[in-house]
Each structure stands twice: as C-alpha cells, then as structure tokens.
Amino acid sequence: MPTPFKHSFPLVDSSFDNQEILKCIEVLLSGQLTMGRRVLEFESAFARHINAKHALMVNSGSSANLLAVAAAINPLRGVRLLPGAHVAVPAVCWSTSVWPLVQLGLKPVLVDVDPRTLNLSTNSLRHAMRHFPIRAVMMVHVLGNSCDMGELLTLVRENDLLLIEDTCESLGSNFAGQALGTLGDFGTYSFYFSHHMTTIEGGMVVCNNDADYDLLKSLRAHGWSREQSNRSEIEARHPDIDPRFLFINAGFNLRPMEIQAAFGMEQLGRLDAMNHHRIDNTALIRAAFTSHRKWRGQLLFPSSPPGLEACWFGFPFLVAPGTPLSYRQFTAGLMEKGIDTRPIVSGNMALQPAVALFDIDTSLGPFTGAQQVHDRGVFIGVHARPLDRDRVSWLADCVLDTLDVSAP
C-alpha cells in the first residue's frame, strides 16, 4: 500500500546542509586540499569536545581501528602486544573491528554478548580469560550502548589488559560522565555518512598519552618524522638523510582531506543538538510502540548498564520469541511498507564465512547471546533531526501490523 510520507522511513536522514557545502567550496578555492591547517583545527576541537588529550583524524573509522591496533603492537610502544597475543572481541561487532587484529598478527578470540544490552558480556570475558591468555580487549560499543563499563574497567585494571574502544557507533554516549572512547588506551570513532556526525567519510583516534600520540602521527603518514614532537632531535641523529623524508617507523597513508575536516567542524558545532534529537527520537519511538493499541510486548528493547548514558545510533530491538514470522519475512514486510532496516551490526560474527578463513578463535561458542541478536535483532533509523509524532505513530502502526500476521 502507498505510504503517506514522501521518503517513508529511511535508515538515515541527512544531517548536513548548505553550510557544510560552502565550507567545502572554500577549501577547494583555497588550493590546500590535502591534510593541513583545517585538519589540525578539527582534531583540536574534537579532542576538547570529548575531553580527550589527543585526537588524530584519519580517512575512515575502519582506518582508525587499524591505526589504533598498529600503535598498540608497535616496537616503539613501551608496553605492547606481541604477535600472536590473544585479544577478546565481542561476537557482535563490525568486520573492521576484527580484521586489523588479524592483519597485524594478533589472535582474536570471540566472546559472547548480553542480548539485553547487545554488547560484550563481562561474564563471557571472564570465561575467556580462564581459557586463554587474553592480553587486550577490542571493546565494540554497539549502536550507542555498551557493556557494564565499571566491570570491564575493573577487569582491565586488575589484569593489566590493553583496552581499545571501538566507538564508531557511539559518539555522544557517556559512562560516569566520561565520553565512551576516552576510557581505554585508544578510542576510535567513525564519521561515515550515517553516523552521529559525518565528514562524508572519515574517522578519529584518541588517546591520553603523549608518546602514543607521536606514534599515531608517524604511523598515519608513511612512518616519517615530520609530525613528531622531538623532530629536531631525530633529525640531528640522522644528518645524512633529508629531514623531509626521514622514515623512523613502518606506516600507512590514512590521512584525511581538508574538505573532510571543514565538513567536520560544521558538524561538530551542531553535534550536541543532533544527539539530543537522537535521544528524544528514541524516547518518542519507544513510547509510540508501548502505548499502541496493538502492543503486547512483541519487541524487546535493549537496556543500558549502570552509569551508561546512551546516545543511540539507531533504534534497535529484538523481536520477542514466538512470532510466526521469520527474520527475513519481517524485514521484507517492513521494506514493502517503506521502512528501512538493518541487522544489528554483523549479527553473530562467528557465522560469517570470512571468519573461517583466518586464525579467529570461535571455540568459546555457541554464542547464545549473539545468536539471539542474530536471529531476532533489527534496527531502524533514529535520525539526527526531530521526528514528527504523526510519522512515528505511522511507523509503530506499520511495524506492529507487520508482526500481526492476522491483520488485513
């Protein structure tokens, strides 16, 4: 049947306007397109915004994960992960939460998640630590929520674990007043089009250690010395090498563009407002379901652990057990009504065929929590602009009618 809204209910509602476009035109007219002054300004502004000491921009959130892992294992880092070290990763994660570990010689160990939060189960992490010499945790904060961070930080501290926070879906979420991503050794963020804020493509790595910051800068750009805080000392030790092309480490080219930074500065200025809309929209959508005349608890909404203030990336839920519709029937029914859906990240990563190609340990399965998320988990858009109540009411009608197979 035709929907009453021109765009129906997409997963993403564009968050940028003419201001970002004008700033990009300014960059093009300036002639400075590669990483320069605007990137530095955006990095400083972002670090202040989330209260991190250092922030380093890269060309994507996936690159941010790659760079953080590369820094964690680098020989110049005093306490580092050695090749072959076991790293715990929640079984519900994104693919590029795992691949940097594989690509850089570490051994991911999948651990289960709690379907009530969609995030890592600290009980499952403890179980993993009894079976493997876990040296680090790649904590993936899923869809704006997290695990019990109080428990996780205690485990990290008591067992001297390195903690990387993949915060690509959770910019704006806080634990005990601190931004997720600033609690571990490294935190990563994504500025992909659909995320809390966008630079079209782009990402950020944050840390609070000066030596780590120097290391990240070198690894981001070829392994050269140009951005090192002690550049003059390094150059003095190698007088026979042109200081403009002095390579002190391995490295990548993960640099962002000035256009991305200019875009990001405009987005950062309205990030708090956009995140408030996300929080309000989440409450509005949830209320539309639970107050609906057809509501019988058909959807299970995730909860946040103690001390966690979630800023949702999407509106996730698990369909309650017993519905006669399969996952594919349900999502196909929503698509027919014009409602865009996604699985909750990877679903159960242990089932992904690529996992079997590499040295990723899945022996702690079956991952019953991740499987529940895989079989019954869906998310729809929550949007960074205010939602109209009539539109949300229509959304609830469509979702509950789809679940009610007896509806005409």
N, C-alpha and C positions, 0 to 999 in steps of 0.2 A: 504494500500500500504506500502511496506517496507520503513523505514526511512533511510536517508543517514548517520546517526550517531549511533555509537555502543550503546550508552546509551540514545539516544534520548534526552529528556529534563526533567530530574528528578527535583523534588522539591528542593533537596539538593545535592550539590556536596561536598564531604568530604573535610574538611578544615585541617585535621591533616596529619602528615607524620611520618617518622621514628624517628624524634627527640622526639615526644611525647611517642612513644613506648619504646625508650631507657630509657627515664626518668622513665617510669613505671617499667621497669625491675630493674633499680637502687633501686627503693622503695622496690620492692619485695626482693631484695638481702639484703637490709638494715635490714630487720626484723621488722621495725616500720611501721605497716600498718594502725592502727587507727589514729585518729586526733592527729597531733603533730607539729613538727617544720615547715614542709612544708606548712601546712595549715596556720599557723601564717604568714609565708613569703608571701604567696599568698594573704591573706587578706590585709596586709600592702601595697603590690604592687597594688592591685586593688583599694584601697582607694586613693592612690596617683594618679592613672591613671584618676579617675573621679573627683578628688578633693573633696572627702568626708572625714570627720574627722575620722569616724569609719566604718569598714566593717567586717561582720561576715559571714563566709561561712557555708552553710547547704547542705543537700543532694539533694535538688531539688528546682526549682523555686516555686513549689506549697508549699513546706515546708517554703520557705522564706515568702510567703504570710501568712501562718499560724502563723509563729513566730512574724511577724510584728503586726498582729491583736492581738495576745496574749499579746504582750507587751503593746499595746495601752489600753487594758482593765484591766491590772494588778493592784491590790490594791497598789503596791509599787510605781506606777507612780503617781506623784502629780496631774496632770490634766488628767483624764482618762475617757473613755466611760463607762457608767453604763450599765448593762444588759438591753436589750430592746431598747437601743438607735438606732435611725434611721440613716442608712448610705446610701448615694447615690452611685449607681453603674451604669455605662453606660450599656445599654441593649445589646450592642455588646461587649462581654468580654469573658474571658475564664472561665470554670466552677470553677476552684480553685481560681478565683478572688472572687467568691461568697461564696463557701462552708465554708471557715474559719469564715466568719461573722455569718453564720447560726450555725456552730458548737460551737461557743463561745458566743452564746446568744444575738447577735445583730440582728437588723431587716433590711435587705437590701431593698432599695427602687429603683427599676429600673427607670432610666431616659433615654430619647431618645438621639440619636446621630445625628450628622450632616453628611449626606451621602457624602458631599463634602470633608470631612476630615476623615470619618469613625470613628470619635472619639466623645466623650461626647459633647453635645450641652449645652453651658453655659446658653442659654435661657431656656432650659428644666430644668436645675438645679435650676435656679431662680424660675421657676414654682413649682418645687418640694418643695422648701423652703417655699413657701406660703401655702402649704398644709400639710407639715409635719415638726416636729421639728428636722430638719436634724442637726446632730452633727459631722458628718465626711463624707469624700468623699474617696471612693476607686477609684482612677483615673487610668484607664487602658489605657496605651499608645499603641494604636493598630498598629501593623505592622511597627513600626518605626516612625509613625506620632503622632500627639497629637491634643488636642483641643487648643483654644486660651488660652495659659497659663497665659498671662497677666491678662485676665479677671478672670480666675479661681483663681489665687493667690490673686487678689483683693477681691473676694467673700470669700475666706478662711480667709483672714486677717480681713475683716470688720465684719465677723460673728463668729469669734473665732472658726473655724472648724478645726478638725484634718484632716490632709491630708496624705494618704498612696498612694504612686505612684507604681503601678504595671508596672514595666519597663522591664518585661521579654522578650518582643519583640522589645525593643528599645534601646539597649546598643549601644551608639555611637551617638544618637540624642541629640541635644542641644537646649536650649531656652535661648536667650540673653547671649550666651557664657557659660552657665552652663549646666552640664550634666543632662538630664532627670533622675529622681530618687533621685536627691540631693536637690530638691526644697521644699519637704514636711517634715513631721515629720519622716517618714520612706520611704525608697525606696527599691524595690525588683528587682532581676534580675534572669534570668534562664540561665544555661549553658548546656541545653539539646543539643543533637547531631545536631539539625537543626538550632540552634540559632547563633547569631553573633559570638560567640566563644563558645567552648564546653569544658566541663570536663567529657564528656560521659553522666553522669547525674550530677546535682549539681546546686547550687544557692547561692545567696548572699543577705544579708540585710545590708543596710547602714543607718546611722543616724549621726547627728552632736552634739548630747547631751551625755555627759559622763554618766549620770545616766541611760539613755536609753540603752547605750552600756552595762553597767553592767547587766541590766535587761535582755537584749537579751542573754548574755552569760549564765546566770543562767537558763533561760527558754529552751535554746537549749539543755542542758545536765542535765536532771533529776531534775532541781531545786536546784542543790547543789551549794556550796560556793566556789568551787576550783578556779574559774577564776575571782573572784570579786576583784576589786581594793583595797577594805578595808578588805580583807580576814582575816588578823591578828586580826583586831578589832572584827569581827564577831565571830571568834573562841574564843577570850578571854571572850566573853559574854556567851559562852556555853562550859565551861571547862569539863563538864561531857559527852560530845559527841566526838567520834573520829573525828578529823577535816578532815580526808579524806572522810568521809561520813556524812557531815553536810548539811542537806537539809533546805533551807531557803525560798523555794517557790515551787509552782507547776512547772511542766516542762515536756518536751518531750525528746526523743532521736532523734535529727535531725542532728547529727554530720556527717560530710563528712569523706572521707578516704584520706590518704596521696597520694594515686595514683591519685585521682581527682585533688588535689592541684598541684602535679607535672605536670600533663597534662595541668592544667590551666595556670601555669607560662609560659610554652612554647607558649600557645595560646595567652596569654596577650601580649607577645613580638611581635606578628605579627598582633594584633587586628587592629591597625590603618591602616595597609596596606590592610587587609581584608575588612575593612569598606570602604576604598577608592575604592576598586574594586566593592563593592556593589553600591556605589553612581555612579560610571562610568557605570556599567552594567545597572542600572536603566535608565540612560540617553540614553544609546545605544538602549535598547529595546523600549523605548518610541519613539525615533526617527525612528526606523525601522517601527513602526506602522504608525506614522503620515506622513511619506514620501512614504508609499507604494502606488502602483498604484490603489489598491482597497480601499484605506482609504476614508471613508465617515463619520467619526466621530462615528463609531459603538461602540467604547469603551470610557467610561468616566473615566479619571484618577483622583485620589484624589489630592487635593492641600494642601499645608502646611499653617497654620495660620502665622500671622506676628511674626517675631523673631524666628521662629522654623526652625532649620536645621535638616532635616530628614535623617536618615540613614536606608534605607528600609530593613525590614526583608524578605519580599517577594515583588513580583511585582503585586499589587492589581489593579483591575479595576471593574467598573460596566458596564455591557452590556447596551447600550442605549435602551430606550423604543422602542418598535415596532418590535424588531426582532421576526421572526416567530418561532424560536427555544425556547423550554423550557430550564430551567436551566439544567435539567438532560440530555436533548438531546445534549446541547452544551458541557457540561463537558465529556459526554460519547464519543462525537466526537473527543475531544482533546485526551482522553485516547487512542482511537483507533490509533491515529497518534503518540502515544508515549510521549505525553505531560502530565505530572503530574499536577493535580490541587488540590486546597483545597477551601472550603468555607471560607469566611472571619471570622475567629475565630469561635464563636458559631453560627453565624447568629444572628437572633433575639432571645436572651436568654429567653424572655418571652414565647416562643413557646416550649421550651424544656420540656419534660414531667416531669423531676425531679423537676422542679420549683414548680409544683402544690402540691408536697408532703410536702413542708416546708413553713415556715412563711416568704415568699418573696413577697413584695408588688408590684403588677403589675397594680395597679388601675390608674396610670397616662397614660396608653395606650389608644388607639392604638399607638404604637411607629412607626410612619410613616417613619422616617429616618432609623431606624433599619430594618424595613420591606423591604425597598428598597435594603439595603445591603444584607439582607437575600435572597431576590428573584433574585437579579441580580448581586451579588458580587462574585468575584472569585479572587484567586491569584495563580500565578505561581512562579517558582523559580527565584531568582535574583543572587544567588551564590556569594561566597567569593573569587573566583578566576576569572581572566579576561575571558570574553566571546569572542569567535571568531565572527567576523562580519558576516561571511557566515552562521554560526549556528543561529545567531539572525535573519538574513534575512529569513532563512528557518522557524524559529519559527513564524515570522509575516505572512509568506505565509500560514502556517497551521491554525493559529487562524482565519485569515480573510477568508480563504477558508471555514472553518467550519461554520462561520457565514453566508457566501454566499450560501444559500441552492440551488441556481440555478447553482452553479459550478459543472462541471462534476466530 
